[in-house]
Amino acid sequence: MKMVNVSCKELNAELTREELEELENAAARTIKYDEDSPEMT
């Protein structure tokens, strides 16, 4: 599997303002690891 990075600006033309705001808010949040979602090493 290959990982791909896509910026919000690249998707801007296809997203509504609300969708773009949701993505920006999610990107600003910190990641909280737990037993169901452990940090990868």
NORRAWO-V163432 format. One record per pair of residues at least 12 apart in sequence whose ideal C-beta (glycine too) atoms are under 8 Angstrom apart, sorted by the first residue. I is the first residue (numbers start at 1). GAP is how many residues later the second one is. Records with the same first field share a line. If there is no record, write none. Layout:
I->GAP / GAP
This chain:
8->12 / 15 / 16 / 19
11->12
